[in-house]
Amino acid sequence: MKKTTTVLAALFLSCCGIQAQGGKSASMTFLRPRLVVGIVIDQMRWDYLYRYQQRYTEGGFKRLLTEGYSCENTRLPYIPSVTAIGHTCIYTGSVPTIHGIAGNNFYKDGKKVYCTDDPSVRPVGTTAKSAQMSPCNLWVTTIGDEMKLATNGRSKVVGVSLKDRASILPAGQNPDGAYWFDDQTGNFVTSSYYMDKLPEWVVSFNKEKHAAKYLSNKWQTLYPDDSYTESTADATDYEDGKFLIMVTKNGKIKRTPLSAYKNVRKNGLRAVGLDDGDEIAGVRLTDGSAQVIVATRNGYAIRIDETQMRPMSRTAHGVKAIKLRDGDYVVSMARVREGASVLTVTDKGLGRRVKLDDYRIQNRGGYGMLNYKVSDDKGYVCGIKIVDEEDDIIMIATDGVIIRIRACDIRIMGRYATGVKLMRVSGEDRVVAFTRAEHDDSAETEKIEQPSEEELEKEMAEAAAEEQNEVVIDEAPDDDEDEQEDTEE
């Protein structure tokens, strides 16, 4: 991020005349750089440049620090800090409300979209729909676009990354190409937004199968393992006996020992096998004896003991967590914590807490039980959280508004109750996410609009009557065939 800022400054000076003291134009000129390379390293804070500088070899970071500039006061205020927004802010010098990229996924015209999805283009170099990408959601120009304008098109701009968004968004509106890695073929691909076929140099590079070669090699550190004292050890004792539980949008769940993710490669590890069109809906770290609650958009939930699931490999697809009704999908998963309560929030801003005992443990793979009576007026389930009385709840809507409320101000009611208005949204705006946080006395919290006691008593009585007539179907899972694994990563 800092080096990109330095490049911007260098380009600016090279394109402008230098005015000498006394008003006379100086004859000194600056040569334009022949090559500008912008690299973004996720999760690398600026101070890491100095924390690890004693380990640098010649070139690389050492050269940047000794021969370049470290521009450390170059902060852009934006939230959330996801990759699509970060890349776009760096290469446009702008913020989401101006450049248009509001997240990796966000709502546009009332529909959830991926930041670079573009169904109007076709894949090039693959048949996968994941290559139907372009900068169609980007509203402004990038440094690459401005370079092409400043040089009357003589500059060449190319974006390359393993991830589509990391290639497309920095490259801008009118690059000479953008290429990203396709998991299906193991090749770098593009879309018809940029070209009709891959250039020969890309075809030749793909034939060499560099990714397969690197993945077959064991990752080796530059120095002996015990000499890395700047950071804590990667493998720690508390990881023993820990598991990661993952649930997908289509209702599959998988439990994998945390130790399986110990040796993470530079380009990451396959965490779970996913069917076409499926995606991760929730991940929780457990101690091997936890219980989780899986919730769906249309208001159903199932409480499962993790011991019902045998440990699986990283690439396993998992087994059935909940049997989904037509049009429904999983939106959230929460880990049970005794003494807490279950908070459910709808995308229309309604919510209420329910006692954990109201969710009995069931066999995984069943239909679950009613968690919230959804409707177009009340909204559909945005997610669930296990919360304590002392927690704060932070909520964000599609219009960018964020509020903070007290969990203790949210009534504990029955599963059939509508609840109270937690966040006010209007028009097509929706609540898209919320999280629990430790209470902060210095933070300003919003007051929840509470109905009258008479209204609450009436609603709770009606909800209790409905709950008494509830029929819960609890059946053994029928998904042995779902325990498939990907043989290749």
C-alpha positions, 0 to 999 in steps of 0.5 A: 500500500505504501509503495503504491502511494510512492509510485503515485507521487513519482508519476505525478512529479514526472508528468509536471514541470518543476518551477524554480525559485524566482518563477523561472522554469527549471530545466531539470526533468524526471524520467518516467518509470519503465515499469510500475509494479503494485503488490498488496500483501493481505494482513501485513501491517506497515510496522511489520516492515521493521519488525522483520527487517533483520531477516530480509535478504538482498533485494525485496523489502530490504531494497524498498526500505533502503532505496525507496520511501515508506509512506506510513501516514496514508490511511483510508477510512473504510469498513469492513476491512475485506480484500475487495474494498482494500484493493479498490481503495488502494488503487483508486485512492477512494472509499466505498461510497465513491468507488462503489465496491462495498464488500466482497459480497454486498447488496445492489438494487436489493439483491446480493451480488459478488463484487466482480460478477458479470453475467453479461460476459463469458469465460475465456480459458475455461468453461467455469461460470466463476470466470464471468467477471468484470469491473462492472461494479467499479464506479471510478478509475484506478491509477492504471486508468489514469496512467493510460490517460496521461500517456495517450494510451501508450502505457500498458496495464495488466492485473494478475492474481490468484483471486479474481477480485484482486486482479480485476479491481486494481487493474481498473476499467480499461486495462490491457488484460486481467488474469486470475487462477481457475481452481477447476482447470489449474490455469490462469483465465480471463473473461470476454470483457477483456479479450476473446481468447487468451494470449499465446504467452498465457497459454504457454505459461498455463501449459507449464503447470507451475501451480501443480509443481509448487503444490507438490513441493514441501514448503521450506523456511529460509532460516532454521525454524527455531531462529524465528523469534519475532513471532510466536510459534505456529504450532501451540499446545492449545490446538490439541483436541480442537476442531473446526466445524464448518456449515455450508449454505446448502446445509452440509456440515463438517468437523475437522481437527484443527491440526489439519490446518497446521501447515498452511501454504503460501497460497492457502489450503483447501479448507472444505470440499464444496459442491457447485453453487455452494458456499461457506455459511459459518465456521466455529472453533470447538473443544470436541464436545460442543453443541452448535445451532444451525439457522436458516433464512426462512426461520428454521434451526437445529441444535446438534451435538458435535459428537454426532459427526465423525472427524473428517479430512480438510477436503471432505464435503461433509454430511447433512446438518439440516434438511432444507425446505424449498427455497431455504438456505443456511445463513448462520451457525452459533456455538452453544455457551451455557448461561447465554441466550440465542439472539435472532435478527431479521433483515428488517431489523426485528429481533429477540432473544430466546432461552437455550433450553427452548432449542432441544438437541436433535439428530443432525440431518432433520428438518429442525424446529421453528426459530422465527416466523418470517414474512415479507413484513417482518423480514427473513433471518439475517443470522443468529448469535449466542449472547450474554447479558453483558454483551453489546450488539453491533449491527450494519445495514446495506445503506452503511449505517451502523448501530450499537445496542445492549444485549440486555435491552433485548427481551427474552421471548419464545421462538414464535414471538416476533420480537422488537425493533432493534434497528430501523431500516427503510425502503429497500435497505436491509440489515446484512450483518451483526456481531457481539462485542464486549460492552464498552462504557465509553461507546455510545449505544442506541436505545431499543424501542420497547412496546408497551407491557400489554402489547408484549404480554399479548404477543407472548401469550399468542406465541406460547399457544402456537408453540404448544401445538408445535410438532417437531420431526426428528429423524435419523440422517440419510446422507451416507453418500454425502461423506465424499472427499476431493482427492486433489487439492 
